[in-house]
Amino acid sequence: MILVKKLILVVCGLLLFGATARSAEIQSRFAKFGDIKIHYLDRGKGDQALVFVHGWTCRADFWRPQLDDFPSLRVIAVDLAGHGESDKPHLSYTMDYLARSIEAVLEDAKVKHAVLVGHSMGTPVVRQFYRLFPDQTAGIVIVDGALRMLFPKEQMEQFIAPIRTNYKETAPRIVEGIVAQMKDEKLKAEVRTAMLATPDYVGISAMEGMADEKIYSPDKINVPVLAVLAKSPFWTPDTETFLRSLAPNLEFVMWDGVSHFLMMEKPQEFDQTVQAFLTTNKLFSK
């Protein structure tokens, strides 16, 4: 009996050491972007990377399951300008500005080619990155994000107006709606708290940036694209057809029973889907 207990302690110790050593490989770094600093989490080596980009008022560590699930790749998760541990200047948080903050990270990390994974607002951000830096973009993964206006312009203006005038009361209601379908109450509380910690001027400006019709022009995406969406009334029946009109090399999946934060709720399934996409399209050379 004593021997069995000792063996259990040894095995547990090894497992704990392995988990600790694995997590210790994640480096917290800062890139210079004009006069500000952009924070990012970095794991692995090489000049090719899988780059994770969060959504509206979110942060890099929302991708923490993914940081450990691609051991053979360089993996980076970015705190976009104004979010997480990045600097938060008072300026216009357009999709263009946020895309350029990603480029500052890749330059600092000495990454030449990237597959960009954009969740929610991160989708138009990585789409804009592709427009600006097509030679650096090997592929795109859309995670429950849109490449066209979800509502007509007038309706978007009606939605944004109370955000501008009373963010303190409006933002919690919006966030509550976004996280409502999450079943894990602890995870839901964590996401809610993080989103509401983002400064009001950042949230307002970034929402206005997402409502800019110019970022939804129908120019082609000529790299492989994976779209992983959560089944929702937001996605009209022609969503897949529309995305194929933009991205001829598209893999499209829609999951039922998941929330907007599907990559956090089902990390193993999500990461396996991404890995299969990378492998099929041979997006990382040896």
C-alpha positions as CSV (number, residue, x, y, z in Angstrom):
1,M,0.0,0.0,0.0
2,I,2.8,2.4,0.8
3,L,4.5,1.5,-2.4
4,V,1.3,2.3,-4.4
5,K,1.0,5.7,-2.7
6,K,4.6,6.5,-3.5
7,L,4.0,5.6,-7.2
8,I,0.9,7.8,-7.3
9,L,2.8,10.7,-5.8
10,V,5.7,10.2,-8.3
11,V,3.2,10.0,-11.3
12,C,1.3,13.1,-10.1
13,G,4.6,15.0,-9.6
14,L,5.7,14.1,-13.1
15,L,2.4,15.2,-14.6
16,L,2.5,18.5,-12.7
17,F,6.1,19.1,-13.7
18,G,5.2,18.4,-17.3
19,A,2.3,20.8,-17.3
20,T,4.3,23.5,-15.5
21,A,7.2,23.1,-18.0
22,R,4.8,23.3,-20.9
23,S,3.2,26.5,-19.6
24,A,6.6,28.0,-18.9
25,E,7.4,27.9,-22.6
26,I,4.8,30.7,-23.2
27,Q,6.6,34.0,-23.2
28,S,5.0,37.4,-22.5
29,R,6.4,40.0,-24.9
30,F,5.9,43.6,-26.0
31,A,6.2,45.0,-29.5
32,K,6.7,48.7,-30.3
33,F,3.9,50.1,-32.5
34,G,4.5,53.8,-33.1
35,D,4.5,55.4,-29.6
36,I,2.8,52.5,-27.9
37,K,3.5,48.9,-26.9
38,I,1.5,45.9,-28.0
39,H,1.5,42.9,-25.7
40,Y,1.5,39.3,-27.1
41,L,2.0,35.8,-25.9
42,D,4.5,33.7,-27.8
43,R,5.3,30.0,-27.8
44,G,7.7,28.1,-30.0
45,K,10.2,29.2,-32.6
46,G,10.4,29.9,-36.3
47,D,9.5,32.6,-38.9
48,Q,6.1,31.0,-39.5
49,A,3.3,31.3,-36.9
50,L,-0.3,30.6,-36.1
51,V,-1.5,34.0,-34.8
52,F,-4.7,34.3,-32.7
53,V,-6.6,37.5,-32.7
54,H,-9.4,38.2,-30.1
55,G,-12.7,39.9,-30.5
56,W,-14.3,43.1,-29.3
57,T,-13.1,44.1,-25.8
58,C,-11.5,40.7,-25.3
59,R,-7.9,39.7,-24.7
60,A,-5.1,37.4,-25.8
61,D,-5.4,34.9,-22.9
62,F,-8.9,33.9,-24.2
63,W,-6.8,31.7,-26.5
64,R,-4.8,30.0,-23.7
65,P,-6.1,26.5,-24.6
66,Q,-4.8,27.0,-28.1
67,L,-1.3,28.1,-27.0
68,D,-0.5,24.6,-25.8
69,D,-2.3,22.6,-28.4
70,F,0.0,23.1,-31.4
71,P,3.3,21.9,-30.0
72,S,5.0,21.7,-33.4
73,L,4.2,25.3,-34.4
74,R,5.1,28.8,-33.4
75,V,1.9,30.1,-31.8
76,I,1.2,33.8,-31.0
77,A,-1.8,35.4,-29.3
78,V,-2.1,39.2,-29.6
79,D,-3.6,41.8,-27.2
80,L,-4.8,44.2,-29.9
81,A,-4.1,47.9,-29.3
82,G,-6.3,49.1,-26.5
83,H,-7.0,45.6,-25.1
84,G,-5.5,43.4,-22.4
85,E,-2.0,44.4,-21.4
86,S,-1.4,46.5,-24.5
87,D,-1.3,50.3,-24.3
88,K,-4.6,52.1,-24.6
89,P,-4.2,55.5,-26.2
90,H,-7.1,57.8,-26.9
91,L,-7.5,57.5,-30.7
92,S,-9.6,55.8,-33.4
93,Y,-9.6,52.0,-33.1
94,T,-10.3,51.3,-36.7
95,M,-9.9,47.8,-38.2
96,D,-7.0,49.2,-40.1
97,Y,-5.2,50.4,-37.0
98,L,-5.8,47.1,-35.2
99,A,-4.5,45.2,-38.2
100,R,-1.3,47.3,-38.2
101,S,-0.8,46.5,-34.5
102,I,-0.7,42.8,-35.5
103,E,2.0,43.6,-38.1
104,A,4.1,45.3,-35.4
105,V,3.9,42.1,-33.3
106,L,5.0,39.9,-36.3
107,E,7.9,42.3,-37.0
108,D,9.0,42.1,-33.4
109,A,8.6,38.3,-33.4
110,K,10.5,38.1,-36.7
111,V,7.6,36.2,-38.3
112,K,7.5,36.3,-42.1
113,H,4.4,34.3,-42.8
114,A,1.3,33.7,-40.6
115,V,-2.0,31.9,-40.6
116,L,-4.3,34.4,-38.8
117,V,-7.2,33.2,-36.6
118,G,-9.7,35.9,-35.9
119,H,-12.6,35.6,-33.4
120,S,-15.6,37.9,-33.7
121,M,-14.2,41.4,-34.3
122,G,-10.9,39.7,-35.0
123,T,-12.4,38.4,-38.3
124,P,-12.6,41.9,-40.0
125,V,-9.3,42.7,-38.4
126,V,-7.5,39.8,-39.9
127,R,-9.3,40.4,-43.2
128,Q,-7.8,43.9,-43.2
129,F,-4.4,42.5,-42.3
130,Y,-4.7,40.4,-45.4
131,R,-5.5,43.4,-47.5
132,L,-2.5,45.3,-46.1
133,F,0.0,42.5,-45.9
134,P,-1.0,39.8,-48.4
135,D,2.5,38.4,-48.8
136,Q,2.6,37.7,-45.0
137,T,-0.8,36.0,-44.9
138,A,-0.7,32.2,-45.6
139,G,-4.3,31.6,-44.5
140,I,-7.2,32.8,-42.5
141,V,-9.4,31.2,-39.9
142,I,-12.8,32.9,-39.2
143,V,-14.2,32.1,-35.7
144,D,-17.8,33.2,-35.5
145,G,-17.0,36.5,-37.1
146,A,-18.5,38.4,-40.0
147,L,-17.2,39.7,-43.3
148,R,-20.3,41.7,-44.1
149,M,-22.5,44.1,-42.2
150,L,-24.9,42.1,-40.0
151,F,-27.5,44.9,-40.1
152,P,-28.3,47.7,-42.5
153,K,-26.4,51.0,-41.8
154,E,-29.4,52.8,-40.1
155,Q,-30.0,49.8,-37.8
156,M,-26.2,49.7,-36.9
157,E,-26.4,53.4,-36.1
158,Q,-29.4,52.8,-33.8
159,F,-27.4,50.0,-32.1
160,I,-24.3,52.1,-31.6
161,A,-26.0,55.3,-30.4
162,P,-26.6,54.2,-26.8
163,I,-23.1,52.8,-26.6
164,R,-21.8,56.3,-27.4
165,T,-24.1,58.1,-25.0
166,N,-24.2,55.7,-22.0
167,Y,-21.5,53.1,-22.3
168,K,-21.5,52.3,-18.6
169,E,-25.1,51.0,-18.7
170,T,-25.2,49.7,-22.3
171,A,-22.0,47.7,-22.4
172,P,-23.0,45.2,-19.6
173,R,-26.2,44.5,-21.5
174,I,-24.4,43.9,-24.8
175,V,-21.8,41.7,-23.1
176,E,-24.5,39.8,-21.3
177,G,-26.2,39.1,-24.6
178,I,-22.9,37.9,-26.1
179,V,-22.1,35.4,-23.2
180,A,-25.7,34.3,-22.6
181,Q,-25.4,30.9,-24.3
182,M,-22.2,29.9,-22.4
183,K,-23.0,27.0,-20.1
184,D,-19.9,27.1,-17.9
185,E,-20.8,29.8,-15.3
186,K,-17.2,30.2,-14.2
187,L,-16.0,30.7,-17.8
188,K,-18.9,33.0,-18.5
189,A,-18.0,35.2,-15.4
190,E,-14.4,35.3,-16.5
191,V,-15.2,36.4,-20.0
192,R,-17.7,39.0,-18.8
193,T,-15.3,40.5,-16.3
194,A,-12.5,40.7,-18.9
195,M,-14.7,42.3,-21.5
196,L,-16.1,45.0,-19.2
197,A,-12.6,45.8,-18.0
198,T,-11.7,47.3,-21.4
199,P,-11.9,51.1,-21.3
200,D,-15.1,52.7,-22.6
201,Y,-13.4,54.8,-25.2
202,V,-11.8,51.7,-26.7
203,G,-15.1,49.8,-26.8
204,I,-17.0,52.6,-28.4
205,S,-14.3,53.3,-31.0
206,A,-13.8,49.6,-31.9
207,M,-17.6,49.2,-32.3
208,E,-17.7,52.1,-34.6
209,G,-14.8,50.6,-36.5
210,M,-16.7,47.4,-37.1
211,A,-19.7,49.4,-38.4
212,D,-17.6,51.0,-41.1
213,E,-19.0,49.9,-44.5
214,K,-15.7,50.3,-46.2
215,I,-14.1,47.3,-44.5
216,Y,-16.7,45.0,-46.0
217,S,-15.9,45.6,-49.7
218,P,-16.2,42.2,-51.6
219,D,-12.6,41.9,-52.8
220,K,-11.4,38.3,-53.1
221,I,-9.4,36.4,-50.4
222,N,-7.0,34.3,-52.4
223,V,-5.6,32.3,-49.5
224,P,-7.1,29.2,-47.9
225,V,-9.9,30.1,-45.4
226,L,-11.6,28.1,-42.7
227,A,-14.8,29.4,-41.2
228,V,-16.0,27.9,-37.9
229,L,-19.3,29.4,-36.9
230,A,-21.8,28.8,-34.0
231,K,-25.3,28.2,-35.2
232,S,-27.3,31.3,-34.6
233,P,-30.1,33.5,-36.2
234,F,-27.3,36.0,-37.0
235,W,-26.1,33.7,-39.8
236,T,-28.5,33.8,-42.7
237,P,-29.0,30.8,-45.0
238,D,-26.7,32.2,-47.6
239,T,-23.8,32.7,-45.3
240,E,-21.7,29.9,-46.7
241,T,-22.5,30.9,-50.3
242,F,-21.5,34.5,-49.5
243,L,-18.2,33.5,-47.9
244,R,-17.4,31.3,-50.9
245,S,-18.0,34.3,-53.2
246,L,-15.1,36.0,-51.3
247,A,-12.9,33.0,-50.6
248,P,-12.9,30.3,-53.4
249,N,-10.7,28.0,-51.2
250,L,-13.1,27.9,-48.2
251,E,-13.7,25.2,-45.7
252,F,-17.0,25.9,-43.9
253,V,-18.4,24.3,-40.7
254,M,-21.2,25.4,-38.4
255,W,-21.5,23.9,-34.9
256,D,-24.8,23.5,-33.0
257,G,-24.9,23.8,-29.2
258,V,-22.0,26.2,-28.7
259,S,-21.8,29.9,-27.9
260,H,-20.0,32.7,-29.5
261,F,-16.9,31.6,-27.6
262,L,-16.8,28.1,-29.1
263,M,-13.0,27.9,-29.1
264,M,-13.0,28.2,-25.3
265,E,-16.0,25.8,-24.8
266,K,-14.7,23.1,-27.1
267,P,-11.0,23.7,-27.4
268,Q,-10.1,20.2,-28.4
269,E,-12.6,20.0,-31.2
270,F,-11.7,23.5,-32.4
271,D,-8.0,22.9,-32.4
272,Q,-8.4,19.6,-34.2
273,T,-10.4,21.4,-36.9
274,V,-7.8,24.0,-37.3
275,Q,-5.0,21.5,-37.4
276,A,-6.8,19.5,-40.1
277,F,-7.2,22.7,-42.1
278,L,-3.5,23.5,-41.8
279,T,-2.5,20.0,-42.8
280,T,-4.8,19.8,-45.8
281,N,-3.6,23.1,-47.2
282,K,0.0,22.5,-46.3
283,L,0.2,25.9,-44.7
284,F,3.4,25.4,-42.7
285,S,6.5,24.2,-44.5
286,K,9.0,22.2,-42.6
